[in-house]
């Protein structure tokens, strides 16, 4: 109870003025007989994020990087499929194996489906995440690499279709059997190396592919040496088949090199030609003067 004695108020014999001074110093506001303490002041600086929001942001970033990784995995799978396809197509063309040729032709649909899936994922990432810098290079170069790999699969399919067209005959004459076999094996090795470059992002290995492609160019020229030889006795139809085969393998190797060059750009932000001087090796040894590759439609 508060007693009023003149102008001095006491509470239970205590000086109320002193009590109120102490209360006010603490920021306490008296309402009736209840003392209300003020709400705590918010901390200075930016308001801390809700832990659930932080968790949600982390999950979104993880999902984004998983999608980027899945693009790389898809490219590796495409490279392995088209590498296997060119090897089996070479066997089919040399052995006149109709069943194997049909498997290669049908298997190209899987490569096409992978490319469509990668394109859809890449476009969705561009729309939803709006990547920049390295992430943007990953998405853009992946679109181009998938196109190179899909075209490589088409070239392997062309080889298989030629085997099917000439069945039960062999499209390749016996004296060119070894050359076509070597071209097929080299094409398969180049694509396997391109797949390794996609996985490891090894710039030195990527630059090496262009040098390896010179061997394919030499084999391609060797075919034309045989075609232009006066002793050619296999007729025009076989000459056309051999010309097409040489073109298929040569373009296949070019696409493998293109994939490797795009990885160089992905890693360094510079084009491969800007890193490695353009040195043309002497691949004319043993080639008759004036013999040049017959121009054809680029694959």
C-alpha positions in Angstrom: 0.0 0.0 0.0 1.2 3.5 -0.8 0.7 6.1 1.9 0.7 9.7 1.1 2.2 11.9 3.7 2.1 15.5 2.5 4.1 15.4 -0.7 6.2 12.5 0.2 5.0 9.1 -1.0 6.2 5.9 0.6 5.5 2.3 0.0 5.7 0.1 3.1 7.7 2.7 4.7 10.0 3.1 1.7 10.5 6.3 -0.2 8.5 5.9 -3.4 10.4 8.7 -5.2 13.6 6.7 -5.0 11.8 3.6 -6.2 10.3 5.4 -9.2 13.7 6.8 -10.1 15.2 3.4 -10.1 12.3 2.0 -12.1 12.6 4.7 -14.7 16.3 4.2 -15.0 15.6 0.6 -16.0 13.0 1.7 -18.6 10.1 0.2 -16.7 6.7 1.7 -17.4 4.0 1.4 -14.6 0.4 0.8 -15.8 -1.9 0.8 -12.8 -0.3 -1.6 -10.3 1.6 -3.6 -13.1 5.1 -2.7 -14.1 5.7 -3.4 -17.8 9.2 -4.0 -19.0 10.1 -2.8 -22.5 10.5 -5.3 -25.3 14.2 -6.2 -26.1 15.8 -4.0 -28.7 16.6 -5.7 -32.0 20.3 -6.3 -32.6 22.1 -3.7 -34.6 23.1 -4.6 -38.2 21.2 -6.7 -40.8 18.5 -9.0 -39.5 19.6 -12.6 -39.2 18.2 -14.9 -41.8 15.7 -17.6 -40.8 17.6 -20.9 -40.5 15.0 -22.5 -42.7 15.7 -20.0 -45.4 19.5 -20.7 -45.1 18.8 -24.4 -45.5 16.6 -23.8 -48.5 19.2 -21.7 -50.2 21.9 -24.4 -49.6 19.6 -27.1 -51.0 18.9 -24.9 -54.1 22.7 -24.4 -54.7 23.4 -28.1 -54.3 20.6 -28.9 -56.8 22.0 -26.4 -59.2 25.6 -27.8 -59.0 24.2 -31.3 -59.4 22.5 -30.3 -62.6 25.7 -28.8 -63.9 27.5 -32.1 -63.0 24.8 -34.1 -64.7 25.4 -32.2 -68.0 29.1 -33.3 -67.9 28.1 -36.9 -67.1 25.7 -36.8 -70.1 28.5 -35.6 -72.4 30.8 -38.4 -71.2 28.1 -41.0 -71.8 27.5 -39.6 -75.3 31.2 -39.8 -76.1 31.4 -43.4 -75.0 28.4 -44.4 -77.0 29.6 -42.8 -80.2 33.1 -44.2 -79.6 31.7 -47.7 -79.3 29.5 -47.0 -82.4 32.3 -46.2 -84.7 34.3 -49.2 -83.6 31.3 -51.6 -84.3 30.5 -49.8 -87.5 34.0 -50.4 -88.7 33.7 -54.1 -88.0 30.4 -54.2 -89.8 31.8 -52.5 -92.9 34.8 -54.7 -93.1 33.1 -58.0 -92.3 29.8 -57.3 -94.1 28.1 -58.0 -90.7 24.4 -57.0 -91.3 23.3 -57.7 -87.8 26.0 -55.6 -86.2 25.3 -52.8 -88.7 21.6 -52.8 -87.7 22.5 -52.5 -84.0 24.7 -49.5 -84.7 21.9 -47.8 -86.7 19.3 -48.5 -84.0 21.7 -47.4 -81.3 22.0 -43.9 -82.7 18.6 -43.1 -81.3 20.0 -43.3 -77.8 22.6 -40.7 -78.6 19.9 -38.4 -80.1 17.8 -38.8 -76.9 20.8 -37.9 -74.7 21.4 -34.8 -76.8 17.8 -33.7 -76.5 17.8 -34.2 -72.7 21.1 -32.2 -72.4 19.7 -29.4 -74.5 16.5 -29.2 -72.4 18.5 -29.2 -69.1 20.9 -26.6 -70.3 18.1 -24.3 -71.5 16.3 -24.8 -68.2 19.4 -23.8 -66.3 19.8 -20.7 -68.4 16.2 -19.7 -67.8 16.0 -20.5 -64.0 19.5 -19.9 -62.7 21.0 -17.3 -65.2 24.5 -18.6 -64.7 27.5 -16.3 -65.2 31.3 -16.6 -65.7 32.5 -20.2 -65.6 29.0 -21.7 -65.0 27.8 -19.9 -68.1 30.7 -21.3 -70.2 29.9 -24.7 -68.9 26.3 -24.5 -70.2 27.1 -22.9 -73.5 30.0 -25.1 -74.4 28.1 -28.2 -73.3 25.4 -27.3 -75.9 28.0 -27.1 -78.6 29.8 -30.3 -77.5 26.6 -32.3 -77.5 26.0 -31.2 -81.1 29.5 -32.4 -82.0 29.0 -35.7 -80.3 25.5 -36.2 -81.9 27.0 -35.6 -85.3 29.8 -38.1 -84.6 27.1 -40.7 -83.8 25.4 -39.9 -87.2 28.7 -40.4 -89.0 29.1 -43.9 -87.3 25.6 -44.6 -88.4 26.5 -43.6 -92.0 29.3 -46.2 -92.0 26.9 -48.9 -90.7 24.3 -47.9 -93.4 26.9 -48.3 -96.1 27.6 -51.8 -94.8 23.9 -52.6 -94.9 23.6 -51.2 -98.4 26.3 -53.4 -99.8 25.4 -56.5 -97.9 26.1 -59.3 -98.6 29.1 -57.9 -100.6 31.9 -56.1 -98.8 32.1 -52.3 -99.5 35.8 -52.2 -98.9 38.2 -54.0 -101.3 40.8 -56.2 -99.7 43.8 -54.0 -100.5 42.2 -51.1 -98.5 41.0 -53.3 -95.6 44.0 -52.4 -93.4 43.7 -48.6 -94.1 40.0 -48.5 -93.2 40.6 -50.7 -90.1 43.3 -48.3 -88.9 41.1 -45.3 -89.5 38.3 -46.9 -87.5 40.6 -47.7 -84.6 42.1 -44.2 -84.6 38.7 -42.6 -84.6 37.7 -44.7 -81.6 40.9 -43.8 -79.8 40.4 -40.1 -80.5 36.8 -40.2 -79.1 38.0 -42.1 -76.0 40.6 -39.4 -75.4 37.9 -36.7 -75.9 35.8 -38.4 -73.2 38.8 -38.4 -70.9 39.3 -34.7 -71.5 35.7 -34.0 -70.6 36.2 -35.8 -67.3 39.6 -34.5 -66.3 39.5 -31.0 -67.9 43.1 -31.7 -68.9 44.1 -28.8 -71.2 47.4 -30.4 -72.3 45.6 -33.6 -73.3 43.0 -31.6 -75.2 45.6 -29.8 -77.2 47.3 -33.1 -78.0 44.2 -34.3 -79.8 44.7 -31.9 -82.7 48.2 -33.4 -83.2 46.7 -36.9 -83.2 44.2 -35.9 -85.8 47.0 -35.3 -88.2 47.4 -39.1 -88.5 43.8 -39.3 -89.6 44.4 -36.7 -92.3 47.4 -38.7 -93.5 45.3 -41.9 -93.7 42.6 -39.9 -95.5 45.0 -38.8 -98.1 46.3 -42.4 -98.5 42.9 -43.5 -99.6 42.9 -40.9 -102.4 46.3 -42.1 -103.5 44.7 -45.5 -104.1 41.7 -44.1 -105.9 43.8 -42.0 -108.3 46.2 -44.8 -109.0 46.0 -46.0 -112.6 46.0 -49.6 -111.3 42.6 -49.1 -109.6 40.4 -51.9 -110.7 37.4 -52.0 -108.4 35.1 -49.8 -110.4 33.3 -46.5 -109.8 30.8 -47.7 -107.2 33.5 -49.0 -104.9 35.5 -45.8 -105.5 32.5 -43.8 -104.3 32.0 -46.0 -101.3 35.7 -45.6 -100.3 35.5 -41.8 -100.8 32.5 -41.6 -98.5 34.1 -43.8 -95.9 37.2 -41.7 -95.8 35.1 -38.6 -95.5 33.1 -40.1 -92.6 36.2 -41.0 -90.6 37.9 -37.8 -91.3 34.9 -35.7 -90.1 34.4 -37.9 -87.1 38.0 -37.2 -86.0 37.4 -33.5 -86.5 34.4 -33.6 -84.2 36.4 -35.3 -81.5 39.0 -32.5 -81.8 36.3 -29.9 -81.7 35.0 -31.4 -78.4 38.5 -31.2 -76.9 38.9 -27.6 -78.1 35.7 -26.6 -76.4 37.0 -28.0 -73.1 40.0 -25.8 -73.5 37.8 -22.8 -73.8 35.7 -24.0 -70.9 38.7 -24.3 -68.6 40.8 -21.3 -69.7 38.3 -18.9 -71.2 40.5 -18.8 -74.3 40.2 -20.6 -77.6 42.7 -23.4 -78.3 44.1 -21.6 -81.3 45.1 -18.7 -79.0 47.0 -21.0 -76.7 48.7 -23.3 -79.1 50.4 -21.8 -82.2 49.0 -23.0 -85.5 51.8 -25.2 -86.7 51.0 -27.3 -89.7 53.0 -30.6 -89.5 54.5 -32.1 -92.7 51.9 -34.7 -93.5 52.7 -34.7 -97.2 55.3 -37.3 -97.0 54.6 -40.1 -99.4 51.7 -38.2 -101.0 51.8 -37.6 -104.8 52.1 -34.0 -105.8 48.7 -32.4 -106.5 46.7 -35.0 -104.6 44.2 -33.3 -102.4 41.2 -34.4 -100.5 38.0 -34.3 -102.5 35.8 -31.6 -101.0 32.6 -32.7 -99.5 29.7 -31.5 -97.5 30.8 -30.9 -93.9 29.3 -33.2 -91.4 
